[in-house]
Amino acid sequence: MFTIDEIQFQHANKDANVQRSDSSKTWVIGGSGTYAALGARLVGGRSAASQVGWILDCGNDFPIEFKTAIEKWHTSCIFRTDVSRLTTRAWNGYGEDDRRAFHFVTPRLRLDETCLSHSHLSASAFHLNCSPQRAIDLVDGILARRRNEHLDRSRPVFVWEPVPDTCVPSERLIFLEASTKVDVVSPNELELEGLFTDVPPSNESAKAAVILDSGVGSNKQGVLVVRAGRHGCRTYYQDQVIQMPAYHMSPENGAESSGMVVDPTGGGNTFLGALGMMLSDDPKQPLFQNLDKTNWEQMKSRWGKFENFPTALACASVAASFAIEQTGVPQIGENEAGEEVWNGTQFEERLHEYVSRQHWQTSVAEKF
């Protein structure tokens, strides 16, 4: 879903390294679908841009400069215009430590499997941001349409991002049911706490065990990714857990890079869009031809036949870093050599720097 966002910072962040250029911003490109598409576009690179498909619903107030900015990504975005309605608008408010409040300002226009073009329906991965019941319905609906249109040669990857207001104890059973339908389920740490108010907040591994014992994916081969903002993410798979630091988190002192983090909006969506792209079988740029660091290879080896997960998580972590360096989406351009840059930096350059950090030796997978 695309939204025109208003971003309001109601309290200063305790971290002095987090920069806020203004207390409020309006007319900002936003929406979970927009940022998920951005994440997929970042990791896919210029050569795979057309493999990123999404739908943008424009109302009678949709700014032409927004369309111009998004068209520079060269994704397979379908712009649908309805002059009888306003573009979906949303308000994002941030309190202490970037705790987020959110609500829609205008009526939203939801998407389902009937909205997908044949090309979009044939995608190798789908990002879902919705309630548990809607996740169940969407997965079943997409798979049914693929069967009807003879697109069921292989099963796509489903990455599910639950919405915060359904992460409550009364929704836990259907949350667990929905998790069996998808390949990746990713609440943030506050949403996970909301589902398990009967478990101490510090005992995240116990909550993860409940979800994994119930099953992520139909054959329990999926993963739970707990997003933790400036602290990165923790990924649980069977009896393993891996901690991935955020790109802008200093390995020396655990603080965010000075002046780099401006607005956390969309960071998690970007992360998950990138993760879905990396777990799909769509063609991607050769990101890892120079990533031969011994400690990185050792960490990957602990995941056996699923060694692609650390690689995908690294790409997703780097993609998220571009989304939070400004209010709205990052700027795409070219350097003097004609290579693609975002906010003046090549994605591959940032990825190589991230993976080469020496703190991987203390962040490898452990039993839980």
C-alpha positions as CSV (number, residue, x, y, z in Angstrom):
1,M,0.0,0.0,0.0
2,F,1.1,3.5,-0.8
3,T,0.4,6.4,1.5
4,I,1.1,10.1,1.7
5,D,2.6,10.4,5.1
6,E,2.7,13.0,7.8
7,I,5.7,12.4,10.2
8,Q,5.7,14.0,13.7
9,F,8.3,13.7,16.3
10,Q,6.7,14.4,19.7
11,H,9.7,13.8,21.9
12,A,13.4,14.0,21.4
13,N,15.3,10.7,21.1
14,K,17.6,9.9,24.0
15,D,20.4,9.1,21.6
16,A,22.3,12.3,20.8
17,N,23.5,10.8,17.5
18,V,19.9,10.6,16.1
19,Q,19.3,13.8,14.1
20,R,15.9,15.3,13.7
21,S,15.9,18.1,11.2
22,D,12.3,19.2,12.0
23,S,9.6,18.1,14.4
24,S,7.0,17.6,11.7
25,K,7.0,16.7,8.0
26,T,4.0,16.5,5.6
27,W,3.5,15.3,2.1
28,V,6.0,12.5,2.4
29,I,6.2,9.4,0.2
30,G,5.3,6.5,2.4
31,G,3.5,3.2,2.8
32,S,4.6,-0.3,3.7
33,G,4.3,-1.5,0.1
34,T,6.4,1.5,-1.2
35,Y,9.2,0.8,1.2
36,A,9.0,-3.0,0.6
37,A,9.4,-2.3,-3.1
38,L,12.3,0.0,-2.3
39,G,14.1,-2.7,-0.4
40,A,13.6,-5.2,-3.2
41,R,14.9,-2.6,-5.7
42,L,18.0,-1.8,-3.6
43,V,19.2,-5.4,-3.4
44,G,18.1,-6.4,-6.9
45,G,20.0,-3.5,-8.4
46,R,19.4,-1.9,-11.8
47,S,19.5,-5.2,-13.7
48,A,16.6,-6.7,-11.7
49,A,14.5,-3.5,-11.3
50,S,11.7,-4.7,-13.6
51,Q,11.4,-7.8,-11.4
52,V,10.0,-5.6,-8.6
53,G,6.2,-5.4,-9.0
54,W,3.8,-3.4,-7.0
55,I,0.6,-1.3,-7.3
56,L,0.2,2.4,-6.4
57,D,-3.3,3.8,-6.0
58,C,-3.4,7.5,-6.8
59,G,-6.2,9.8,-5.8
60,N,-7.0,13.3,-7.1
61,D,-4.4,14.8,-4.8
62,F,-1.5,12.6,-5.8
63,P,1.6,14.9,-6.6
64,I,3.1,14.4,-10.0
65,E,6.6,14.8,-8.4
66,F,6.0,11.6,-6.4
67,K,5.3,9.7,-9.6
68,T,8.5,11.2,-11.2
69,A,10.6,10.1,-8.2
70,I,9.2,6.6,-8.2
71,E,9.6,6.1,-11.9
72,K,13.3,6.7,-11.5
73,W,13.4,3.3,-9.8
74,H,12.3,1.6,-13.1
75,T,10.3,-1.0,-11.2
76,S,7.1,-2.7,-12.6
77,C,4.9,-0.3,-10.7
78,I,1.3,0.0,-11.9
79,F,-0.1,3.5,-11.2
80,R,-3.9,3.3,-10.8
81,T,-5.7,6.6,-10.6
82,D,-9.2,7.2,-9.2
83,V,-10.1,10.9,-9.2
84,S,-13.2,10.3,-7.1
85,R,-11.1,9.7,-4.0
86,L,-8.1,11.0,-2.1
87,T,-4.8,9.2,-2.0
88,T,-4.5,7.1,1.2
89,R,-2.9,9.3,3.9
90,A,-1.4,8.2,7.2
91,W,0.0,9.9,10.3
92,N,3.1,8.6,12.0
93,G,4.0,9.9,15.5
94,Y,7.2,9.1,17.3
95,G,7.6,9.3,21.0
96,E,10.5,8.5,23.3
97,D,13.0,6.0,21.9
98,D,11.2,6.2,18.6
99,R,8.1,4.3,19.8
100,R,5.6,4.7,16.9
101,A,1.9,5.6,16.9
102,F,0.1,5.3,13.6
103,H,-3.3,5.8,12.1
104,F,-4.9,6.3,8.6
105,V,-6.1,9.8,8.0
106,T,-8.2,9.0,4.9
107,P,-9.9,5.7,3.9
108,R,-7.4,3.1,2.8
109,L,-7.8,1.0,-0.4
110,R,-6.7,-2.5,0.3
111,L,-5.2,-4.9,-2.3
112,D,-5.8,-8.6,-2.6
113,E,-5.0,-11.3,-5.1
114,T,-7.7,-10.1,-7.5
115,C,-5.7,-6.9,-8.1
116,L,-2.6,-8.6,-9.3
117,S,-1.7,-8.6,-13.0
118,H,-0.6,-11.9,-14.5
119,S,3.0,-10.7,-14.3
120,H,2.7,-9.7,-10.6
121,L,0.9,-13.0,-9.8
122,S,3.9,-15.0,-11.2
123,A,6.3,-13.3,-8.7
124,S,8.8,-15.5,-6.8
125,A,8.1,-13.6,-3.5
126,F,5.3,-11.6,-1.9
127,H,5.4,-9.2,1.0
128,L,2.3,-9.1,3.2
129,N,1.6,-6.4,5.8
130,C,-1.7,-7.3,7.4
131,S,-3.6,-9.1,10.2
132,P,-3.3,-12.9,10.7
133,Q,-6.6,-13.7,9.1
134,R,-5.9,-11.5,6.1
135,A,-2.5,-13.2,5.7
136,I,-4.2,-16.6,5.6
137,D,-6.7,-15.4,3.1
138,L,-4.1,-13.7,0.9
139,V,-1.8,-16.7,0.8
140,D,-4.7,-19.1,0.0
141,G,-6.0,-16.6,-2.6
142,I,-2.7,-16.1,-4.4
143,L,-1.9,-19.8,-4.5
144,A,-5.5,-20.6,-5.8
145,R,-5.1,-18.0,-8.6
146,R,-1.7,-19.3,-9.5
147,R,-3.2,-22.8,-9.9
148,N,-6.0,-21.5,-12.0
149,E,-3.6,-19.7,-14.3
150,H,-1.1,-22.6,-14.4
151,L,1.6,-20.7,-12.4
152,D,2.0,-23.3,-9.7
153,R,5.2,-24.9,-10.9
154,S,7.0,-23.7,-7.8
155,R,5.8,-22.1,-4.6
156,P,6.6,-18.4,-4.0
157,V,8.2,-17.1,-0.9
158,F,5.8,-15.3,1.5
159,V,7.2,-12.7,3.9
160,W,4.6,-11.7,6.5
161,E,4.8,-8.5,8.5
162,P,1.9,-8.5,11.1
163,V,0.2,-5.2,11.8
164,P,0.7,-4.0,15.4
165,D,-2.9,-3.8,16.5
166,T,-3.3,-7.6,16.0
167,C,-0.3,-8.5,18.0
168,V,-2.2,-9.1,21.2
169,P,-2.8,-12.3,23.3
170,S,-6.4,-12.7,21.9
171,E,-4.9,-13.0,18.4
172,R,-2.1,-15.5,19.3
173,L,-3.8,-18.6,18.1
174,I,-4.6,-17.2,14.7
175,F,-1.2,-15.6,14.5
176,L,0.3,-19.1,15.0
177,E,-2.0,-20.5,12.3
178,A,-1.0,-17.7,9.9
179,S,2.6,-18.4,10.6
180,T,2.3,-21.9,9.1
181,K,1.2,-20.4,5.8
182,V,4.3,-18.2,5.3
183,D,8.0,-18.6,5.0
184,V,9.1,-15.7,7.0
185,V,7.1,-14.1,9.9
186,S,8.6,-10.8,11.2
187,P,7.0,-8.9,14.1
188,N,9.1,-6.2,15.7
189,E,10.2,-6.7,19.3
190,L,7.3,-4.7,20.7
191,E,4.8,-6.6,18.7
192,L,6.3,-9.9,19.9
193,E,5.9,-8.7,23.5
194,G,2.3,-7.8,22.8
195,L,1.5,-11.4,21.7
196,F,3.1,-12.9,24.8
197,T,2.2,-10.6,27.7
198,D,2.4,-13.7,29.9
199,V,6.1,-14.2,29.2
200,P,8.7,-11.9,30.7
201,P,9.9,-9.4,28.0
202,S,13.5,-10.5,28.5
203,N,12.7,-14.1,27.6
204,E,12.5,-13.7,23.8
205,S,13.8,-17.2,23.1
206,A,10.8,-18.7,24.9
207,K,8.4,-16.7,22.7
208,A,10.3,-17.8,19.6
209,A,10.2,-21.4,20.7
210,V,6.4,-21.2,20.9
211,I,6.2,-19.9,17.3
212,L,8.7,-22.3,15.9
213,D,7.2,-25.3,17.7
214,S,3.8,-24.4,16.2
215,G,5.6,-24.0,12.9
216,V,6.6,-21.3,10.4
217,G,5.8,-22.6,7.0
218,S,3.8,-25.7,6.2
219,N,6.8,-28.0,6.8
220,K,8.3,-26.0,9.7
221,Q,11.2,-24.8,7.4
222,G,10.5,-21.1,7.8
223,V,12.1,-18.5,10.0
224,L,11.1,-16.0,12.6
225,V,12.8,-12.6,12.2
226,V,12.4,-10.2,15.2
227,R,13.1,-6.7,14.1
228,A,14.7,-4.5,16.8
229,G,15.2,-1.1,15.2
230,R,18.6,0.4,16.0
231,H,19.6,-3.0,17.5
232,G,19.2,-4.8,14.2
233,C,17.4,-8.1,14.1
234,R,17.4,-11.6,15.7
235,T,16.5,-14.5,13.4
236,Y,15.3,-17.8,14.8
237,Y,15.4,-21.0,12.7
238,Q,14.8,-24.4,14.4
239,D,17.4,-24.5,17.2
240,Q,19.5,-21.6,16.0
241,V,19.5,-17.8,16.4
242,I,21.6,-15.2,14.8
243,Q,21.9,-11.5,15.8
244,M,22.4,-9.1,12.9
245,P,23.4,-5.6,14.0
246,A,21.9,-2.5,12.2
247,Y,24.2,-1.0,9.6
248,H,24.3,2.3,11.4
249,M,25.1,0.8,14.8
250,S,28.7,1.2,15.8
251,P,30.4,-2.1,16.6
252,E,32.7,-0.3,19.0
253,N,30.3,1.4,21.4
254,G,26.8,0.2,20.3
255,A,25.7,3.8,19.4
256,E,24.1,4.8,16.1
257,S,26.4,6.5,13.6
258,S,26.4,10.2,14.3
259,G,24.1,12.2,12.1
260,M,23.1,9.3,9.8
261,V,19.7,8.2,11.2
262,V,17.1,10.9,10.5
263,D,13.7,9.1,10.4
264,P,13.0,5.4,11.2
265,T,9.8,5.3,9.1
266,G,9.9,2.5,6.6
267,G,13.1,0.9,7.8
268,G,11.4,-2.4,8.7
269,N,9.3,-2.5,5.5
270,T,12.5,-1.9,3.4
271,F,14.3,-4.6,5.4
272,L,11.5,-7.2,4.6
273,G,11.2,-6.2,1.0
274,A,14.9,-6.8,0.5
275,L,14.7,-10.0,2.5
276,G,12.0,-11.4,0.2
277,M,13.9,-10.4,-2.9
278,M,17.0,-12.2,-1.6
279,L,15.1,-15.4,-0.8
280,S,13.3,-15.4,-4.2
281,D,14.8,-17.0,-7.3
282,D,14.7,-13.8,-9.3
283,P,18.0,-12.7,-11.0
284,K,20.1,-10.4,-8.8
285,Q,23.3,-8.5,-9.2
286,P,26.5,-10.4,-8.2
287,L,26.6,-8.9,-4.7
288,F,28.9,-11.4,-3.1
289,Q,31.8,-12.1,-5.5
290,N,34.2,-10.3,-3.2
291,L,32.8,-11.5,0.2
292,D,35.4,-14.1,1.1
293,K,36.0,-13.0,4.7
294,T,36.8,-16.1,6.8
295,N,34.6,-15.1,9.8
296,W,31.6,-14.5,7.5
297,E,32.0,-17.9,5.8
298,Q,32.3,-19.6,9.2
299,M,29.0,-18.0,10.3
300,K,27.2,-19.0,7.1
301,S,28.4,-22.6,7.4
302,R,26.5,-23.0,10.7
303,W,23.3,-22.7,8.7
304,G,24.1,-25.7,6.5
305,K,21.8,-25.9,3.5
306,F,20.1,-22.7,4.7
307,E,23.3,-20.6,4.5
308,N,21.5,-18.2,2.2
309,F,19.7,-16.7,5.2
310,P,22.7,-14.8,6.7
311,T,23.4,-13.4,3.2
312,A,19.8,-12.3,2.8
313,L,19.8,-10.8,6.3
314,A,22.9,-8.8,5.6
315,C,21.5,-7.4,2.4
316,A,18.2,-6.5,4.1
317,S,20.1,-4.8,7.0
318,V,22.0,-2.7,4.5
319,A,18.9,-1.9,2.5
320,A,17.2,-0.6,5.6
321,S,20.0,1.8,6.3
322,F,19.2,3.8,3.2
323,A,15.6,4.2,4.1
324,I,16.2,5.9,7.5
325,E,18.8,8.5,6.4
326,Q,16.1,11.0,5.5
327,T,12.4,11.6,5.8
328,G,10.9,9.8,2.9
329,V,12.7,7.7,0.4
330,P,16.4,7.9,-0.5
331,Q,17.7,9.7,-3.6
332,I,18.7,7.5,-6.6
333,G,21.4,8.7,-9.0
334,E,24.7,7.8,-10.7
335,N,28.3,8.4,-9.9
336,E,30.9,9.7,-12.4
337,A,31.4,6.1,-13.6
338,G,27.7,5.7,-14.4
339,E,27.1,3.3,-11.6
340,E,23.9,3.4,-9.6
341,V,24.1,5.2,-6.2
342,W,21.5,5.8,-3.4
343,N,22.2,8.9,-1.3
344,G,25.5,9.1,-3.1
345,T,26.6,5.6,-2.1
346,Q,26.7,2.3,-4.0
347,F,24.7,-0.5,-2.4
348,E,27.5,-3.0,-3.0
349,E,30.0,-0.7,-1.4
350,R,28.0,-0.4,1.8
351,L,27.3,-4.1,1.8
352,H,30.9,-5.1,1.5
353,E,31.8,-2.7,4.3
354,Y,29.1,-4.2,6.5
355,V,30.1,-7.8,6.0
356,S,33.8,-7.0,6.5
357,R,33.3,-5.8,10.1
358,Q,35.1,-7.9,12.6
359,H,32.3,-8.2,15.1
360,W,30.8,-11.2,13.3
361,Q,32.9,-13.4,15.5
362,T,30.8,-12.4,18.5
363,S,27.4,-12.4,16.7
364,V,27.3,-15.9,15.2
365,A,24.5,-18.4,15.6
366,E,23.9,-19.9,19.0
367,K,21.6,-22.5,20.5
368,F,18.5,-21.2,22.2
